[in-house]
């Protein structure tokens, strides 16, 4: 395809022939479905998202079903996708849709963008795909395509660079057929204009791609300057008794907010003392498990797990934000994925 046709015309023609047409959130104008898929896709690849999306839609088929569900259920359905603030915002936004829009998910950009946790790009995608509104998107994939095609270097989280990217994204919008255009930008970013080794020979806009012509693909988009990796160390207690494990509810804000997790103690605290002081449980046996790490966006968490066998009755003091959960019920619980993995290993070891 040559450069005389507009960027959007080439992208639309490519999408119709080579793009994706069978994803479970496509072939619909249901803004609710599109919204859920957009939020799931924000930090996660399409193939990973598909089973989560299908399970989530089976459990919460309408915005009303999501709005009335307990937060624990929403977080449990999200468990494994990470970035749980997204799930909490989804839940809040669903309630707002019920209150402010009588349970009908809005389809205009302004109304969508006013919902909690919905950014400009997500609102643009939903307005375009569900409402046919001419709006630009700039998710991670679209950002890469636009930055390279327009030759915009620099860190995209910098406000000046970001403004330039939005202007370039808007300048490329088609006059009509915004739906295949928007989908085409997403598909091109996820299948062709890959972060490393993009498949430029298959790209419909290669003829006038500035980064390809200038040989600057690897430098665009520019990288964010990261502070030297911060590390935090904690210990976790795996207290298992009579087929049940002790879990604590995490505070609503911060990492893994609102999820159930293993009790945490300072890395240099004595597990038996902490267990007695905080939960009134006497330990009969303690053993160190293999430590592991979990990377968050801003730091790495080093976890030193201890397996504890309690001495006798595992009753908990009243008012404790803790509970015993049957190991058989772990599957459906709202747990952070590293905790789920650790418990899976422990359950296997018996
Ligand atoms: Fe991306 Fe290559 Fe296409 Fe440029 S030519 S937009 S770098 S895939």
Boltz pocket constraint, residues with backbone or C-beta under 6 A from the ligand:
constraints:
  - pocket:
      binder: B
      contacts: [[A, 144], [A, 145], [A, 148], [A, 149], [A, 192], [A, 193], [A, 194], [A, 198], [A, 199], [A, 200], [A, 203], [A, 204], [A, 205], [A, 206], [A, 207], [A, 209], [A, 210], [A, 211], [A, 212], [A, 217]]
      max_distance: 6.0
